[in-house]
Amino acid sequence: MVTPVRENSWHLLNVELEPSAREAVEYALMEAGALGTETHEPFGGLLRVTGYFQTVPNREEVRTELIEALRIYNLPPSSVREMTVEQLANRDWLEEWKNNWQPTVIGRFIIAPPWSRLKQPTNEIVIRIEPGMAFGTGTHETTRLCLAAIEKHFAGGSFLDVGTGTGILAITAAKLFPDARIEAYDTDEEAIEIARVNAQSNEVADRIDFRPGSVDETTPSADLVCANLTADVITPMLRTMLGLTCGKLILSGILETQEEEVLDQLRALAVSEVEVTRDGVWICCVV
C-alpha cells in the first residue's frame, strides 16, 4: 500500500523481510509515522517494504513498532533482516505513483483507484478503492482470498463485514447484490470514514451501514459473515461470529503457520467442516 503526499522531499526507510512478515512490517511502519508504504518484488527469497517519511524516521521507534507488530502476528524477530534509511531527490512522486498503479483482477472483480481509466468491462465488476491508510486495496493475498470466497459463497440476503478497513469487502457485496442488507464494523473510526468515502466513490454508500466498534451478541446475524483480521484477533471472537452466522463464515488474515491453531479452535466449537484456500503464506477458512 502507498499513500502519497504532495511534498516532493522524502525520507525512505527500507526493511528487508521474509514474505510472511509483509503485513506486519507495513503496519509497523505506519504506526511509526510513515505516510505510506510500498512493497517491492521478492529478491533472493526476501521482500523489501519501503516506508515514506516526511522527516528522518526514528530508528528506535521503528524497531519498537516492528517488535510489537511481529508479536501481534506471531512471527519471530528473524522475519525482519535489515533496515536502511535514504533520502530521495525532489521528483513529482505523486504523479509517478499514480501512473504506475495497476488495477488488480480477482475473478469477476477489477480493483482500481478512482483516477485510473479502464476499458468498459463486460461481465466484470469494477471496485474503486482510494489507496490510503486503511488496509484492503485488493493487492494483499488476504483480501484476494476473501474476494474469491465472497464471489463463490455469497448469494445475497445479508452480509456482515467484521474489520472493514477500506470497506472493499462490503462494497463488493453491495455491488454483487444491490438489495442485500450489509453492515460493516471497524474499531478504527478513521478506517470507517475512509470506507464511507470509498463507498461513495462506488455509488453504494446508501446500501452499507458502516459502524464504529466491534460486533457482539446483540449484532444482527447475517447470511455471510466475513472477517479479514489476524489470527490473534479472530480466535477470541470465533464463538461470537459463529453465533452471528446464518450461512457461512469467511475468515482470513491467517498465516499458514497458524492454520492448525485456528482449526483447533473451530473444532472446540463443534465445527468439523472447513474449506481452506491458500495464497502465498496466507490462508482463508470458510465455515
C-alpha positions in Angstrom: 0.0 0.0 0.0 1.3 3.5 -0.8 -0.2 6.7 0.5 1.3 9.6 -1.5 1.7 13.2 -0.1 2.1 16.4 -2.0 5.6 17.3 -0.8 8.4 16.3 -3.1 11.0 15.6 -0.3 11.0 12.1 1.1 12.9 10.0 3.6 12.8 6.3 2.9 13.2 3.5 5.4 13.8 0.2 3.6 13.1 -3.1 5.5 14.3 -6.5 4.2 12.0 -9.2 5.4 10.5 -12.7 4.8 7.3 -12.6 2.8 5.2 -13.8 5.8 6.1 -10.6 7.6 4.9 -8.2 4.9 1.7 -7.1 6.5 3.2 -6.8 10.0 6.0 -4.6 8.7 3.6 -2.4 6.7 1.5 -2.0 9.9 4.6 -1.2 12.0 5.9 1.5 9.6 2.5 3.2 9.5 2.4 3.1 13.3 5.9 4.7 13.4 4.7 7.6 11.3 5.2 6.6 7.7 2.8 8.4 5.3 2.7 5.2 3.1 4.4 2.0 2.2 5.5 0.3 -0.9 6.3 -3.4 -1.3 8.9 -4.5 -3.9 9.1 -7.8 -5.7 11.0 -10.5 -3.8 14.7 -11.0 -4.5 16.6 -13.9 -3.1 13.5 -15.1 -1.2 13.1 -11.8 0.7 10.8 -8.8 0.2 11.6 -5.1 0.7 9.0 -2.9 2.2 9.7 0.9 1.9 8.2 3.4 4.3 7.8 7.0 3.2 8.5 9.7 5.9 8.5 13.5 5.7 11.2 13.7 8.3 14.1 11.4 9.2 12.5 8.3 10.9 13.4 7.5 14.4 15.1 4.1 14.2 14.4 3.1 17.8 10.7 4.0 17.5 10.6 1.9 14.3 12.3 -1.0 16.0 9.8 -0.9 18.9 6.9 -0.9 16.4 8.4 -3.8 14.5 8.8 -5.9 17.6 5.2 -5.3 18.6 3.8 -6.0 15.2 5.8 -9.2 14.9 4.4 -10.2 18.3 0.8 -9.5 17.2 1.3 -11.5 14.0 3.0 -14.4 15.9 6.2 -14.1 13.9 9.8 -14.5 15.1 12.2 -11.4 15.1 14.3 -13.2 12.5 11.5 -12.4 10.0 13.0 -8.9 9.6 16.6 -8.9 8.3 17.8 -5.4 7.6 16.8 -1.8 7.9 18.3 1.2 6.0 17.4 4.8 5.6 17.9 7.0 2.5 16.8 10.4 1.1 15.3 11.0 -2.3 16.0 13.8 -4.7 12.9 16.0 -5.4 10.6 14.5 -8.0 6.9 14.5 -8.7 6.3 11.3 -6.8 2.5 11.7 -6.6 2.0 11.7 -10.4 4.6 8.9 -10.9 2.9 6.8 -8.2 -0.5 7.3 -9.9 0.8 6.4 -13.3 2.4 3.2 -12.1 -0.6 1.9 -10.2 -2.0 -1.1 -12.0 -5.6 -2.5 -11.4 -5.9 -5.8 -9.7 -8.1 -8.5 -11.3 -9.6 -11.1 -9.0 -12.2 -13.3 -10.6 -15.0 -11.0 -11.8 -13.7 -8.1 -9.9 -11.4 -5.3 -11.1 -9.9 -3.3 -8.2 -8.7 0.1 -9.3 -8.1 3.6 -7.8 -10.5 6.3 -8.7 -8.2 8.1 -11.2 -7.4 5.1 -13.4 -9.0 4.8 -16.8 -10.4 1.4 -17.7 -11.9 0.0 -20.8 -15.6 -0.6 -20.3 -15.8 -4.1 -18.7 -18.3 -6.7 -19.9 -19.2 -9.0 -17.1 -16.6 -7.7 -14.6 -17.4 -5.6 -11.6 -15.2 -2.5 -11.1 -14.5 -1.6 -7.5 -12.8 1.8 -7.0 -10.7 2.0 -3.8 -8.6 5.0 -2.8 -5.2 3.6 -1.6 -4.8 5.2 1.8 -4.1 4.5 5.4 -6.6 1.7 5.8 -5.7 -1.8 4.7 -7.6 -3.5 1.9 -6.7 -2.2 -1.5 -7.1 -5.6 -3.3 -3.4 -6.3 -3.7 -2.8 -8.2 -0.5 -3.2 -12.0 -0.5 -5.8 -12.0 2.3 -8.0 -9.5 0.5 -7.8 -11.6 -2.7 -8.7 -14.7 -0.8 -11.8 -13.0 0.7 -12.9 -11.6 -2.6 -12.7 -15.0 -4.2 -14.7 -16.6 -1.3 -17.3 -13.9 -1.5 -17.8 -14.4 -5.2 -18.1 -18.2 -4.6 -20.3 -18.2 -1.5 -22.3 -15.0 -1.2 -25.8 -15.5 -2.7 -27.4 -12.3 -1.5 -29.6 -11.7 1.6 -27.4 -10.2 4.3 -23.7 -9.6 4.7 -21.6 -8.7 7.8 -18.0 -7.3 7.4 -16.0 -7.5 10.7 -13.0 -5.2 10.5 -13.9 -3.5 7.3 -10.7 -1.4 6.7 -11.2 0.3 3.3 -14.6 -1.2 3.0 -13.6 -3.2 0.0 -15.4 -6.4 1.0 -18.7 -4.7 2.0 -18.6 -2.6 -1.3 -18.1 -5.9 -3.2 -21.1 -7.5 -1.6 -23.2 -4.3 -2.3 -22.2 -4.4 -6.0 -22.9 -8.1 -6.3 -26.4 -7.8 -4.7 -27.8 -4.3 -4.6 -30.7 -5.5 -2.5 -28.6 -7.1 0.2 -28.6 -5.9 3.8 -24.9 -5.0 4.5 -23.3 -3.9 7.8 -19.6 -3.2 8.3 -17.7 -2.7 11.5 -14.2 -1.4 12.4 -12.7 -0.4 15.7 -10.7 2.3 13.9 -13.0 5.3 13.4 -10.6 6.7 10.7 -11.0 3.5 8.8 -14.8 3.8 8.9 -14.5 7.3 7.4 -12.2 6.0 4.7 -14.6 3.2 4.0 -17.6 5.6 3.7 -15.6 7.7 1.1 -14.8 4.6 -0.9 -18.5 3.5 -0.8 -19.5 6.9 -2.1 -17.0 6.6 -5.0 -18.6 3.3 -5.8 -22.1 4.7 -5.5 -23.1 2.2 -2.8 -22.9 4.4 0.3 -26.7 4.2 0.8 -26.6 0.4 0.8 -24.0 -0.1 3.5 -24.3 0.6 7.2 -20.8 1.4 8.5 -20.5 1.3 12.3 -17.5 2.1 14.5 -16.7 -0.6 17.1 -16.9 -4.3 17.1 -19.6 -7.0 16.9 -21.2 -8.8 19.9 -24.2 -11.0 20.7 -26.6 -8.0 20.0 -25.3 -7.5 16.4 -27.9 -8.6 13.8 -27.0 -12.0 12.3 -26.1 -12.4 8.6 -26.2 -15.0 5.8 -22.5 -14.4 5.2 -20.0 -13.1 7.8 -16.5 -12.1 6.7 -13.6 -11.3 9.0 -10.3 -10.4 7.4 -8.3 -9.7 10.6 -5.4 -11.6 12.2 -5.4 -14.9 13.9 -4.9 -13.4 17.4 -8.0 -11.2 16.9 -10.1 -13.9 15.2 -9.8 -16.7 17.7 -11.3 -14.8 20.7 -14.2 -13.7 18.5 -14.9 -17.1 16.9 -17.8 -18.1 19.2 -19.5 -14.7 18.7 -19.0 -14.7 14.9 -20.3 -18.3 14.6 -23.4 -17.2 16.5 -23.9 -14.3 14.1 -23.6 -16.6 11.0 -26.8 -17.8 9.4 -25.0 -19.3 6.4 -21.2 -19.2 6.0 -18.3 -17.5 7.8 -15.2 -16.4 5.9 -12.0 -16.0 8.0 -8.7 -14.6 6.6 -5.6 -12.7 7.7 -4.4 -16.1 8.9 -0.8 -17.3 8.2 -0.4 -20.9 7.1 1.7 -21.5 10.3 -1.4 -20.5 12.3 -3.8 -22.9 10.4 -3.9 -25.7 13.0 -4.4 -23.2 15.8 -7.5 -21.7 14.2 -8.8 -25.2 13.1 -8.4 -26.5 16.6 -10.4 -23.5 18.0 -13.1 -24.3 15.4 -13.2 -27.9 16.4 -13.5 -27.0 20.0 -16.7 -25.1 19.0 -18.1 -28.2 17.2 -17.1 -27.1 13.7 -15.9 -30.0 11.6 -16.3 -28.9 8.0 -13.9 -26.1 6.9 -12.9 -25.2 3.4 -9.3 -23.8 3.3 -7.9 -21.9 0.4 -4.3 -20.5 0.1 -2.4 -17.6 -1.5 1.3 -17.5 -0.7 1.8 -17.9 3.0 -1.8 -16.9 3.8 -5.0 -19.0 4.2 -8.7 -18.4 4.2 -11.2 -20.6 6.1 -14.8 -20.9 5.0 -17.1 -22.4 7.7 
